Amino acid sequence: MRVAGEMLVLRPTFAALVAAEQELGPLFALVQRAAEGLLRLEELVSLFWHCRHEAPRP
């Protein structure tokens, strides 16, 4: 995904999902809220933050 002209790579590793769950609560509840259209922007940003992948720059 491209954000502000820069490529952002998301890799939801097991460790990233565990960290996100510790901050956001159970991920199944998060998915359920998303399906119901109740996912907050704050939750989405947090999930993306935990799943970001710092690729080496050329």
C-alpha positions in Angstrom: 0.0 0.0 0.0 1.2 3.5 -0.8 0.9 6.1 2.0 2.0 9.7 1.4 3.9 8.6 -1.7 5.9 5.9 0.1 5.4 2.2 -0.1 4.2 0.6 3.2 4.5 -3.2 3.5 2.3 -5.0 6.0 3.3 -8.5 7.2 0.9 -9.9 9.8 3.4 -12.3 11.5 2.3 -14.3 14.6 4.3 -12.0 16.8 2.7 -8.9 15.3 -0.8 -10.4 15.7 -0.1 -11.2 19.4 1.1 -7.7 20.0 -2.0 -6.3 18.3 -4.2 -8.5 20.3 -2.6 -7.4 23.6 -3.4 -3.8 22.7 -6.7 -4.2 21.0 -8.3 -7.2 22.7 -9.3 -10.5 20.9 -8.8 -10.4 17.2 -11.9 -12.3 16.5 -13.9 -9.6 18.2 -12.0 -7.0 16.0 -13.0 -9.0 12.9 -16.6 -9.2 14.0 -16.7 -5.4 14.6 -15.2 -4.9 11.2 -17.8 -7.1 9.6 -20.5 -5.1 11.3 -19.0 -1.8 10.1 -18.1 -0.8 13.7 -14.3 -0.9 13.4 -12.8 2.4 14.6 -10.0 4.1 12.7 -7.9 4.0 15.9 -8.1 0.2 15.9 -7.2 -0.1 12.2 -4.2 2.2 12.5 -3.0 0.2 15.5 -3.4 -3.1 13.6 -1.5 -1.7 10.7 1.2 -0.4 13.0 1.8 -3.8 14.5 1.9 -5.5 11.1 4.2 -3.0 9.4 7.4 -4.4 7.9 10.5 -2.3 7.8 12.0 -3.2 4.5 15.6 -2.0 3.9 15.7 1.0 1.6 17.8 0.8 -1.6 
